[in-house]
Amino acid sequence: MIHQGISMLSAAALSLALASGDAPPPHGPPPEAFDACAGKTEGANPSVTFHDKTLDGTCLSPPKDAGETRLFCAPPHPPDHS
């Protein structure tokens, strides 16, 4: 249940970030998140490396109104930015 909530929040963040259209999303998934799910199906569980941290995640589809169609890798918990 918590995982679904976090996944929905990730998808909502992507939707809001991509809605502006002019600038890259400030808090949307980074390119590595999209790369990790390239060629995979929704629900796949890839690992993704951000800088020096490797996280396991789940490939999710963005909301239909996000203006983005690629799957992205969402971690089960928000990454620690410290």
Backbone as numpy.savetxt, mean C-alpha at the origin, in Angstrom:
# Nx Ny Nz CAx CAy CAz Cx Cy Cz
-9.59 -9.19 12.18 -10.41 -8.00 12.18 -9.54 -6.75 12.18
-8.52 -6.73 13.02 -7.62 -5.57 13.06 -6.91 -5.42 11.73
-6.47 -6.56 11.14 -5.77 -6.51 9.86 -6.65 -5.88 8.79
-7.95 -6.25 8.76 -8.85 -5.67 7.78 -8.99 -4.17 7.99
-9.05 -3.73 9.24 -9.17 -2.30 9.53 -7.96 -1.54 9.07
-6.78 -2.09 9.31 -5.55 -1.44 8.88 -5.48 -1.43 7.36
-5.89 -2.53 6.73 -5.90 -2.58 5.27 -6.83 -1.53 4.69
-8.00 -1.38 5.31 -8.94 -0.37 4.83 -8.38 1.03 5.02
-7.69 1.26 6.14 -7.07 2.57 6.36 -5.99 2.83 5.32
-5.19 1.81 5.00 -4.16 1.96 3.98 -4.78 2.32 2.64
-5.85 1.61 2.29 -6.52 1.88 1.03 -7.14 3.27 1.03
-7.71 3.67 2.14 -8.30 5.01 2.23 -7.23 6.08 2.11
-6.08 5.85 2.74 -4.98 6.82 2.65 -4.52 6.96 1.21
-4.43 5.83 0.50 -4.03 5.88 -0.90 -5.05 6.67 -1.71
-6.32 6.43 -1.46 -7.37 7.13 -2.18 -7.28 8.63 -1.98
-7.12 9.05 -0.74 -7.02 10.48 -0.45 -5.76 11.09 -1.05
-4.66 10.36 -0.98 -3.39 10.88 -1.49 -3.43 11.04 -3.00
-4.08 10.10 -3.69 -4.10 10.16 -5.15 -5.18 11.09 -5.69
-6.10 11.50 -4.84 -7.21 12.34 -5.28 -6.74 13.69 -5.79
-5.64 14.22 -5.25 -5.17 15.53 -5.68 -4.70 15.51 -7.13
-4.07 14.43 -7.58 -3.67 14.28 -8.96 -2.47 15.09 -9.40
-2.18 16.24 -8.79 -1.11 17.10 -9.25 0.27 16.65 -8.76
0.37 16.33 -7.52 1.68 16.00 -6.93 1.68 14.54 -6.50
2.88 13.97 -6.36 2.94 12.60 -5.85 2.31 12.54 -4.46
1.69 11.42 -4.14 1.03 11.33 -2.84 2.05 11.41 -1.71
1.82 12.31 -0.74 2.78 12.48 0.34 2.80 11.32 1.31
1.67 10.64 1.50 1.62 9.54 2.45 1.06 8.26 1.82
1.00 8.21 0.51 0.54 7.01 -0.16 1.64 5.97 -0.19
1.35 4.81 -0.71 2.37 3.77 -0.76 3.57 4.21 -1.59
4.77 3.88 -1.14 5.96 4.20 -1.92 6.09 3.25 -3.11
6.94 3.57 -4.07 7.11 2.70 -5.24 7.42 1.25 -4.88
8.16 1.03 -3.82 8.51 -0.34 -3.42 7.27 -1.17 -3.10
6.23 -0.51 -2.56 5.00 -1.22 -2.23 4.29 -1.72 -3.49
4.33 -0.91 -4.55 3.75 -1.34 -5.82 4.62 -2.41 -6.47
5.93 -2.23 -6.43 6.85 -3.20 -7.03 6.70 -4.58 -6.40
6.49 -4.63 -5.09 6.38 -5.91 -4.37 5.18 -6.73 -4.84
4.16 -6.07 -5.37 2.94 -6.77 -5.80 2.82 -6.89 -7.31
3.80 -6.40 -8.04 3.76 -6.51 -9.50 3.72 -7.99 -9.90
2.75 -8.35 -10.71 2.61 -9.72 -11.18 1.97 -10.66 -10.17
1.52 -10.15 -9.05 0.88 -10.96 -8.02 -0.63 -10.69 -8.02
-1.35 -11.50 -7.26 -2.79 -11.32 -7.15 -3.14 -10.71 -5.81
-4.32 -10.12 -5.73 -4.78 -9.53 -4.47 -4.81 -10.62 -3.40
-4.30 -10.31 -2.23 -4.24 -11.27 -1.13 -2.92 -11.99 -1.03
-2.06 -11.85 -2.05 -0.72 -12.46 -1.98 0.04 -11.83 -0.82
1.03 -12.53 -0.31 1.78 -12.06 0.87 3.26 -11.90 0.56
3.64 -10.82 -0.14 5.05 -10.60 -0.43 5.77 -9.92 0.74
7.07 -9.88 0.63 7.89 -9.06 1.53 8.29 -7.84 0.74
8.45 -6.73 1.42 8.86 -5.50 0.76 9.94 -4.85 1.62
10.96 -4.31 0.97 12.04 -3.66 1.69 11.95 -2.16 1.49
11.88 -1.44 2.60 11.89 0.02 2.61 13.18 0.43 3.31
14.05 1.05 2.58 15.34 1.46 3.12 16.04 0.22 3.70
16.20 0.13 4.99 16.91 -1.01 5.58 15.98 -1.96 6.33
14.67 -1.83 6.15 13.72 -2.70 6.85 12.93 -3.52 5.85
12.79 -4.82 6.13 11.98 -5.70 5.32 10.72 -6.05 6.10
9.58 -5.86 5.45 8.28 -6.10 6.07 7.50 -7.11 5.24
6.74 -7.97 5.92 5.80 -8.85 5.23 4.49 -8.09 5.13
3.79 -8.28 4.03 2.54 -7.57 3.85 1.57 -8.35 3.01
0.51 -7.69 2.60 -0.54 -8.27 1.79 -0.81 -7.35 0.61
-0.94 -7.94 -0.57 -1.25 -7.15 -1.76 -2.73 -6.76 -1.74
-2.96 -5.47 -1.84 -4.32 -4.92 -1.82 -4.58 -4.12 -3.08
-5.84 -4.06 -3.47 -6.27 -3.19 -4.56 -6.63 -1.84 -3.98
-6.29 -0.78 -4.69 -6.72 0.54 -4.22 -8.22 0.70 -4.44
-8.83 1.65 -3.76 -10.26 1.92 -4.01 -10.49 2.27 -5.47
-11.65 1.94 -5.97 -11.95 2.15 -7.40 -11.84 3.61 -7.81
-12.06 4.55 -6.89 -12.01 5.97 -7.23 -10.64 6.59 -6.95
-9.63 5.77 -6.69 -8.31 6.30 -6.33 -7.51 6.80 -7.53
-7.91 6.43 -8.73 -7.13 6.83 -9.89 -5.90 5.95 -10.07
-5.79 4.89 -9.32 -4.67 3.94 -9.37 -5.26 2.56 -9.48
-4.66 1.71 -10.32 -5.18 0.36 -10.48 -4.22 -0.72 -10.00
-2.97 -0.34 -9.75 -1.98 -1.35 -9.36 -2.19 -1.80 -7.92
-1.91 -3.09 -7.69 -1.91 -3.60 -6.33 -0.73 -3.00 -5.59
-0.86 -2.88 -4.28 0.25 -2.40 -3.46 0.36 -3.26 -2.22
1.57 -3.35 -1.68 1.82 -4.16 -0.50 1.59 -3.32 0.75
0.65 -3.77 1.57 0.34 -3.07 2.82 0.81 -3.93 3.99
1.61 -3.38 4.89 2.05 -4.16 6.06 0.88 -4.34 7.01
0.92 -5.40 7.84 -0.18 -5.62 8.77 -0.23 -4.55 9.87
0.88 -3.91 10.12 0.96 -2.83 11.12 1.70 -1.68 10.47
1.35 -0.45 10.75 2.09 0.68 10.18 3.58 0.57 10.53
4.46 0.86 9.58 5.89 0.77 9.87 6.32 1.81 10.89
7.33 1.45 11.65 7.93 2.37 12.64 8.85 3.32 11.88
8.61 4.60 11.97 9.40 5.58 11.22 10.56 6.13 12.03
10.91 5.51 13.13 12.02 6.02 13.95 13.34 5.51 13.47
